[in-house]
């Protein structure tokens, strides 16, 4: 038999197979009701490979359809079965409408609803009165859903909630693959667990492996820390994640942020690794400390408090009252110590400080002491060609309210200073050698120098000193490296 259906003004022919009665206890026919048969008792129909079981049914030969009642079961294939209390099945369209305690199940999942429409041609089930999908670990609910029994994909919309032992997930649009146990998200989605709150507007989550990828306004929060980025990968079992582009790891309690375009992080203690435009931002009471390097490594304790920060290659930092540059830096947060290694240089006010190694000691989130170990050197510019200079074996500086207050120079101390009168006119150049010196500063400028230990001093007019003698040995003015703002840290 051939019937014709109209679709977009195109006539299509399709073969239609009649619904076949395979078994029944009784069969009756009423002439007044046309070509309709009443079938009772252990009824079995077959249609194109699918078996229909029910307690009773009406078979309509003319329309090639069945209305069935009681203990409905449709064996769709070897793995998929459909159950309910009432059925309308159209043999021409192969569409089944089942109501009352509806259950669609395969060997891995069970979908329940009060009303479900199953299209055997497309192998899809649809509901819009609320439904629930369950497997060994997961429970998903929504008002509207579409399930493909071949691809094992369920598309949920409107008030979607996914429960499993790890998360409660709330969203508006979700696609779940029952075979791979992977959920895909296409709208604002919240993941809520005992330890984490995660958010994204696009991404996926594998409920079997507890691995996920979040995109579009993605964030992961664990109470103390929040990680955001264009794309985040997270493994719940390992408490391990990766972040790509515009990544920020922030700690609201410690007022600390770590930024970069790539990050590797571990929750509940461990290492976070940030690179590609990496920056650490430490917000203090009166100022903010910005630290930039090619790579930042941050070690956290089990309470997720940052304990150690390592900065590698082309390291620079900026705060309004102090700036610095070096090849590598270590910040021991617990000990409140900063170590600068390999050609470190620091600027405080008008002063440039250089040494083989520079160490800062911090108290109450403010600079307390500074140690310049070996080949210590302080330079300040009088103008573009004249420089006050002090050098020694090592130096110790004291800070008051984050400003350099005094510096003790110990061992082989030398100074070269341009002495000016009250009208800033040059009087002469004072060169001094001594075992020890103490510099007193006011507003980050040297106000006086105290000399001890059998000093040698000489004041000479500028024109009486050769060009080679106006700079102490190892003089190196590096003002071009000095950052003038936090954004200047990225200047090549």
Phi, psi and omega per residue, in radians:
X1 nan 2.495 3.133
X2 -2.217 2.316 3.003
X3 -2.090 2.813 -3.106
X4 -2.100 2.282 3.078
X5 -2.079 2.577 -3.121
X6 -1.782 2.256 3.121
X7 -2.546 1.991 3.127
X8 0.960 0.744 3.080
X9 1.111 0.306 3.105
X10 -1.990 2.224 -3.138
X11 -1.529 2.158 3.140
X12 -2.068 2.434 3.082
X13 -1.816 2.384 3.100
X14 -2.492 2.461 3.113
X15 -1.271 2.437 3.130
X16 -2.118 2.241 3.094
X17 -1.737 2.356 3.141
X18 -1.277 2.523 3.027
X19 -1.185 2.295 -3.055
X20 -1.969 2.281 3.062
X21 -1.443 2.134 -3.109
X22 -1.751 -0.542 -3.069
X23 -2.772 2.536 3.045
X24 -2.934 2.719 3.077
X25 -1.412 -0.786 3.133
X26 -2.394 2.667 -3.135
X27 -2.425 2.254 -3.132
X28 -2.348 2.740 -3.096
X29 -2.466 2.331 3.136
X30 -2.027 2.055 -3.115
X31 -1.054 -0.546 -3.127
X32 -1.180 -0.307 -3.096
X33 -1.809 0.221 3.085
X34 1.291 -2.575 -3.079
X35 -1.487 0.975 3.139
X36 -2.128 2.361 -3.118
X37 -2.077 2.436 3.070
X38 -1.705 2.160 -3.038
X39 -2.170 2.305 -3.044
X40 -2.322 2.602 2.951
X41 1.371 1.914 3.069
X42 0.806 0.937 -3.039
X43 -1.390 2.379 3.048
X44 -2.329 2.189 3.012
X45 -1.968 2.765 3.039
X46 -2.340 2.373 3.095
X47 -2.590 1.953 3.084
X48 0.844 0.892 3.051
X49 1.550 -0.172 3.119
X50 -1.769 2.442 3.115
X51 -1.868 2.347 3.124
X52 -2.016 2.171 3.113
X53 -1.990 2.469 3.076
X54 -2.848 2.995 3.084
X55 -1.414 -0.697 3.138
X56 -2.682 2.828 -3.087
X57 -2.816 2.805 2.918
X58 -1.932 2.227 3.108
X59 -1.890 2.135 -3.118
X60 -1.866 1.772 -3.090
X61 -1.137 -0.691 -3.049
X62 -1.116 -0.743 -3.122
X63 -1.663 -0.048 -3.126
X64 0.949 0.952 -3.098
X65 -2.460 2.871 -3.127
X66 -2.369 2.404 2.900
X67 -2.005 2.084 -3.018
X68 -2.090 2.705 -3.061
X69 -2.394 2.527 2.964
X70 1.292 2.116 3.065
X71 0.822 0.962 -3.136
X72 -1.238 2.344 2.991
X73 -2.520 2.231 3.023
X74 -2.046 2.033 3.070
X75 -1.522 1.661 -3.014
X76 -1.282 -0.692 3.042
X77 -2.760 -2.866 -3.058
X78 -1.134 -0.460 -3.025
X79 -2.050 -0.249 -3.028
X80 -2.017 2.251 3.103
X81 -2.305 2.588 -3.121
X82 -2.179 2.276 -3.076
X83 -2.198 2.752 3.054
X84 3.099 -3.026 3.136
X85 -1.728 -0.467 -3.061
X86 -2.539 2.489 -3.056
X87 -2.438 2.405 2.863
X88 -2.089 2.107 -3.088
X89 -2.194 2.239 3.121
X90 -1.835 1.980 -3.113
X91 -1.229 -0.362 3.123
X92 -1.335 -0.790 3.129
X93 -1.609 -0.233 -3.081
X94 1.011 0.694 3.103
X95 -1.922 2.241 3.124
X96 -1.958 2.261 3.053
X97 -1.958 2.027 -3.064
X98 -2.043 2.375 3.107
X99 -2.291 2.771 3.075
X100 1.370 1.847 3.104
X101 0.878 0.883 -3.077
X102 -1.305 2.375 3.086
X103 -2.395 2.163 3.004
X104 -2.036 2.101 -3.051
X105 -2.362 2.618 2.930
X106 -2.183 -2.895 -3.056
X107 -1.326 -0.048 -3.136
X108 -2.183 -0.374 -3.023
X109 -2.531 2.847 3.133
X110 -2.335 2.188 3.111
X111 -1.945 2.148 -3.119
X112 -2.092 2.599 3.126
X113 -2.888 3.003 3.044
X114 -1.612 -0.320 3.095
X115 -2.642 2.334 -3.109
X116 -2.552 2.394 3.083
X117 -1.932 2.168 -3.114
X118 -2.028 2.180 3.107
X119 -1.805 1.908 -3.088
X120 -1.247 -0.429 3.109
X121 -1.189 -0.775 -3.132
X122 -1.617 -0.119 -3.093
X123 0.988 0.694 -3.116
X124 -2.176 2.553 3.053
X125 -2.026 2.506 -3.090
X126 -2.367 2.423 3.001
X127 -2.436 2.667 3.092
X128 -2.428 0.294 3.112
X129 -2.014 0.287 -3.117
X130 1.729 2.401 3.140
X131 -2.690 2.905 -3.125
X132 -2.432 2.307 3.069
X133 -1.989 2.294 3.134
X134 -2.261 2.511 2.905
X135 -2.351 -2.827 -3.044
X136 -1.056 -0.581 -3.065
X137 -2.031 -0.510 -2.887
X138 -1.966 2.585 2.989
X139 -2.280 2.152 3.137
X140 -2.110 2.358 3.097
X141 -2.246 2.614 3.071
X142 -2.863 2.897 3.074
X143 -1.418 -0.592 -3.101
X144 -2.242 2.428 3.130
X145 -2.700 2.638 3.067
X146 -2.318 2.252 -3.073
X147 -2.147 2.278 3.066
X148 -1.812 2.028 -3.045
X149 -1.325 -0.207 3.103
X150 -1.574 -0.914 -3.138
X151 -1.400 -0.218 -3.125
X152 1.116 0.515 3.128
X153 -1.844 2.374 3.086
X154 -2.057 2.249 3.133
X155 -1.887 1.963 -3.086
X156 -1.824 2.438 3.017
X157 -2.444 2.727 3.059
X158 1.220 1.832 3.050
X159 1.025 0.915 -3.096
X160 -1.491 2.319 3.082
X161 -2.348 2.269 3.066
X162 -2.036 2.177 3.084
X163 -1.967 2.357 2.896
X164 -2.617 3.086 -3.084
X165 -1.044 -0.324 -3.079
X166 -1.702 -0.808 -2.979
X167 -2.339 2.722 2.807
X168 -1.968 2.074 -3.024
X169 -1.987 2.230 -3.108
X170 -2.117 2.239 -3.122
X171 -2.743 -3.101 3.124
X172 -1.951 -0.408 -3.125
X173 -2.465 2.213 -3.077
X174 -2.621 2.418 3.000
X175 -2.023 2.218 -3.067
X176 -2.129 2.260 3.074
X177 -1.736 1.983 -3.078
X178 -1.235 -0.357 3.129
X179 -1.377 -0.857 3.141
X180 -1.548 -0.198 -3.099
X181 1.009 0.725 3.138
X182 -1.986 2.293 3.093
X183 -1.822 2.304 3.076
X184 -1.953 2.402 -3.038
X185 -2.028 2.474 -3.090
X186 -2.310 0.180 -3.109
X187 -2.610 2.989 3.117
X188 -0.877 2.170 -3.003
X189 -2.325 2.310 3.098
X190 -1.974 2.292 3.063
X191 -1.930 2.138 -3.071
X192 -2.142 2.173 3.085
X193 -2.410 -3.101 3.140
X194 -1.131 -0.624 -3.038
X195 -1.887 -0.383 -3.004
X196 -2.313 2.696 2.901
X197 -2.277 2.021 -3.079
X198 -2.044 2.680 -3.090
X199 -2.533 2.497 2.991
X200 -2.798 2.938 3.066
X201 -2.081 0.042 3.059
X202 -2.851 2.355 3.115
X203 2.792 -2.944 3.116
X204 -2.540 2.788 -3.141
X205 -2.532 2.192 3.092
X206 -1.653 1.961 -3.061
X207 -1.273 -0.293 3.127
X208 -1.419 -0.784 -3.100
X209 -1.655 -0.191 -3.056
X210 1.055 0.573 3.048
X211 -1.875 2.557 -3.062
X212 -2.610 2.717 3.005
X213 -2.291 2.211 -3.104
X214 -2.058 2.410 3.086
X215 -2.340 2.902 3.071
X216 1.073 1.700 -3.135
X217 1.001 0.686 -3.086
X218 -1.315 2.492 3.089
X219 -2.674 2.601 3.054
X220 -2.298 2.180 -3.115
X221 -2.170 2.345 3.124
X222 -2.096 0.433 3.138
X223 1.801 -0.963 3.123
X224 -1.739 -0.720 -3.035
X225 -1.908 2.590 3.017
X226 -2.262 2.259 3.094
X227 -1.966 2.220 3.083
X228 -2.206 2.765 3.111
X229 3.094 2.924 3.092
X230 -1.121 -0.606 3.128
X231 -2.554 2.253 -3.126
X232 -2.212 2.337 2.992
X233 -1.922 2.406 -3.127
X234 -2.520 2.357 3.062
X235 -1.954 1.885 -3.062
X236 -1.138 -0.635 -3.098
X237 -1.173 -0.661 -3.119
X238 -1.635 -0.127 -3.026
X239 0.899 0.800 -3.029
X240 -2.265 2.464 -3.115
X241 -2.591 2.883 3.063
X242 -2.282 2.526 3.096
X243 -2.247 2.472 -3.099
X244 -2.246 2.224 3.047
X245 1.125 2.201 3.089
X246 0.911 0.784 -3.118
X247 -1.472 2.364 3.063
X248 -2.323 2.210 2.988
X249 -1.914 1.997 -3.040
X250 -2.149 2.532 3.079
X251 -2.130 1.855 -3.061
X252 -1.212 -0.518 -3.126
X253 -1.292 -0.652 -3.124
X254 -1.641 -0.053 -3.101
X255 0.932 0.862 -3.118
X256 -2.212 2.434 3.042
X257 -2.324 2.517 3.035
X258 -2.188 2.237 -3.054
X259 -2.187 2.678 3.069
X260 3.058 3.103 3.112
X261 -1.739 -0.066 2.975
X262 -2.555 2.362 3.132
X263 -2.495 2.494 2.989
X264 -2.111 2.196 -3.029
X265 -2.429 2.648 3.105
X266 -2.242 2.332 3.098
X267 -1.592 2.852 3.127
X268 1.030 0.850 3.081
X269 1.556 2.388 3.126
X270 2.423 -2.721 -2.973
X271 -1.954 2.400 2.903
X272 -2.020 2.381 -3.040
X273 -2.158 2.113 -3.087
X274 -2.185 2.355 3.109
X275 -2.565 3.128 -3.107
X276 1.089 1.575 -3.062
X277 1.092 0.711 -3.084
X278 -1.232 2.455 3.113
X279 -2.622 2.435 2.982
X280 -1.924 2.360 -3.123
X281 -2.166 2.040 3.127
X282 -1.970 1.907 -3.119
X283 -1.451 2.135 -3.131
X284 -1.946 3.085 -3.058
X285 -1.085 -0.707 -3.032
X286 -2.032 -0.115 -3.085
X287 -2.797 3.072 3.116
X288 -2.228 2.347 -3.110
X289 -1.772 2.124 3.137
X290 -1.938 2.233 -3.126
X291 -2.200 2.209 -3.138
X292 -2.204 2.502 3.051
X293 -2.789 2.968 3.071
X294 -1.067 -0.664 -3.087
X295 -2.453 2.377 3.009
X296 -2.081 2.363 3.009
X297 -2.132 2.261 -3.085
X298 -2.155 2.177 3.092
X299 -1.770 2.277 3.136
X300 -1.959 2.644 3.009
X301 -1.469 -3.085 -3.083
X302 -1.165 -0.296 3.090
X303 -1.668 0.185 3.110
X304 1.165 0.475 3.024
X305 -1.588 2.279 3.113
X306 -1.134 2.248 -3.101
X307 -1.912 -0.667 -3.102
X308 -2.472 2.401 3.079
X309 -2.153 2.160 3.109
X310 -1.969 2.255 3.112
X311 -2.087 2.221 -3.051
X312 -2.122 2.392 3.001
X313 1.149 2.177 3.051
X314 0.901 0.869 -3.074
X315 -1.441 2.351 3.043
X316 -2.457 2.621 3.022
X317 -2.396 2.753 -3.113
X318 -2.472 2.325 2.855
X319 -2.482 2.700 -3.010
X320 -1.017 -0.511 -3.078
X321 -1.786 -0.145 -3.140
X322 -2.722 2.462 3.128
X323 -2.400 2.799 -3.114
X324 -2.808 2.875 3.081
X325 -2.612 2.579 3.097
X326 -2.938 3.121 3.108
X327 -1.434 -0.659 -3.137
X328 -2.595 2.685 -3.063
X329 -2.521 2.512 3.065
X330 -2.201 2.227 3.095
X331 -2.026 1.887 3.077
X332 -1.541 1.708 -3.028
X333 -1.117 -0.763 -3.100
X334 -1.111 -0.628 -3.127
X335 -1.623 -0.070 -3.120
X336 0.956 0.855 -3.136
X337 -2.282 2.445 3.053
X338 -2.099 2.222 3.138
X339 -2.004 2.160 3.092
X340 -1.886 2.247 -3.057
X341 -2.173 2.690 3.035
X342 1.074 1.686 3.101
X343 0.949 0.889 3.125
X344 -1.313 2.534 3.046
X345 -2.482 2.426 -3.107
X346 -2.274 2.474 3.056
X347 -2.054 2.210 3.075
X348 -2.292 1.918 -3.053
X349 1.085 -2.178 -3.141
X350 -1.527 0.006 -2.958
X351 -1.812 2.373 2.981
X352 -1.860 2.212 -3.098
X353 -2.049 2.276 -3.077
X354 -2.307 2.543 3.074
X355 -2.862 2.972 3.055
X356 -1.159 -0.637 3.092
X357 -2.496 2.390 3.099
X358 -2.151 2.312 -3.116
X359 -2.167 2.344 3.037
X360 -1.958 2.442 3.022
X361 -1.974 2.322 -3.050
X362 -2.055 2.406 3.048
X363 -2.317 2.322 3.129
X364 0.907 0.714 3.089
X365 1.110 0.373 3.066
X366 -2.251 2.643 3.093
X367 -1.083 2.318 -3.107
X368 -2.012 -0.952 3.134
X369 -2.426 2.753 3.079
X370 -2.360 2.344 -3.121
X371 -2.086 2.126 3.053
X372 -1.860 1.856 -3.001
X373 -1.749 1.964 3.050
X374 1.326 2.206 3.088
X375 0.983 0.822 -3.119
X376 -1.323 2.518 -3.030
X377 -2.642 2.302 3.035
X378 -2.135 2.290 3.129
X379 -2.283 2.437 2.976
X380 -2.409 2.480 -3.045
X381 -1.508 2.255 2.962
X382 -1.422 -0.788 2.972
X383 -2.656 -2.833 -3.030
X384 -1.224 -0.278 -3.090
X385 -2.181 -0.092 -3.099
X386 -2.067 2.381 -3.037
X387 -2.428 2.279 2.925
X388 -1.382 2.407 -3.018
X389 -2.415 2.462 3.028
X390 -2.426 2.356 3.099
X391 -2.461 2.819 3.138
X392 -3.008 3.129 -3.126
X393 -1.142 -0.863 3.039
X394 -2.677 2.825 -3.086
X395 -2.372 2.667 3.037
X396 -2.253 2.157 3.133
X397 -1.976 2.529 3.091
X398 -1.964 2.442 3.122
X399 -1.953 2.499 2.976
X400 -2.237 2.124 -3.089
X401 0.924 0.801 3.064
X402 1.172 0.195 3.076
X403 -1.985 2.431 3.134
X404 -1.141 2.136 -3.035
X405 -1.795 -0.741 3.137
X406 -2.730 2.697 3.135
X407 -2.339 2.242 3.036
X408 -1.717 2.184 3.127
X409 -1.827 2.123 -3.044
X410 -2.099 2.140 3.044
X411 1.530 2.065 3.081
X412 0.918 0.802 -3.099
X413 -1.292 2.359 3.080
X414 -2.377 2.575 3.067
X415 -2.474 2.578 3.021
X416 -2.379 1.992 -3.048
X417 -2.259 2.435 3.041
X418 -1.545 2.000 -3.088
X419 -1.565 2.170 -3.103
X420 -2.016 2.643 3.063
X421 -1.518 -3.016 -3.085
X422 -1.144 -0.275 3.141
X423 -1.826 0.312 3.127
X424 1.059 0.474 3.026
X425 -1.656 2.465 -3.043
X426 -1.242 2.223 3.048
X427 -1.598 -0.787 -3.123
X428 3.070 -3.110 3.135
X429 -1.973 2.186 -3.111
X430 -1.794 2.110 3.059
X431 -1.970 2.284 -3.057
X432 -2.338 2.469 2.999
X433 -2.207 2.381 -3.107
X434 -2.825 2.947 3.062
X435 -1.339 -0.629 -3.066
X436 -2.438 2.588 3.026
X437 -2.492 2.704 3.012
X438 -2.283 2.189 3.108
X439 -1.747 2.237 3.026
X440 -1.824 2.306 -3.062
X441 -2.073 2.606 3.045
X442 -2.398 2.170 -3.065
X443 0.945 0.755 3.087
X444 1.136 0.297 3.047
X445 -2.135 2.484 -3.139
X446 -1.163 2.123 -3.140
X447 -1.709 -0.535 3.113
X448 -2.813 2.794 3.139
X449 -2.223 2.189 3.082
X450 -1.773 2.223 -3.034
X451 -2.041 2.422 3.108
X452 -2.535 2.845 3.093
X453 1.549 0.891 3.095
X454 0.932 1.175 -3.065
X455 -1.328 2.768 2.951
X456 -2.049 2.139 -3.066
X457 -2.389 2.548 3.106
X458 -2.626 2.352 3.075
X459 -1.844 2.226 -3.107
X460 -2.341 2.542 3.000
X461 -1.097 2.657 -3.074
X462 -1.069 -0.651 -3.075
X463 -1.305 -0.116 3.115
X464 -1.690 -0.006 -3.122
X465 -1.947 2.326 -3.127
X466 -1.262 2.803 3.138
X467 -1.040 -0.616 -3.121
X468 -1.231 -0.317 -3.077
X469 -1.722 -0.025 -3.131
X470 -1.577 0.079 3.059
X471 -2.332 2.226 3.099
X472 -1.212 2.847 -3.107
X473 -1.044 2.472 3.137
X474 1.195 0.388 3.054
X475 -1.051 2.327 -3.140
X476 -2.686 1.678 3.131
X477 -1.476 2.050 -2.979
X478 -2.060 0.682 -3.053
X479 -1.063 -0.450 -3.134
X480 -1.130 -0.390 3.133
X481 -1.444 -0.268 -2.988
X482 -1.226 2.148 3.052
X483 -1.326 2.398 -3.117
X484 -1.809 -0.082 3.059
X485 -2.783 2.970 -3.135
X486 -1.155 -0.604 3.128
X487 -1.227 -0.378 3.123
X488 -1.235 -0.217 3.120
X489 -1.102 -0.414 -3.110
X490 -1.591 0.004 3.122
X491 -1.194 2.297 -3.137
X492 -1.268 nan nan
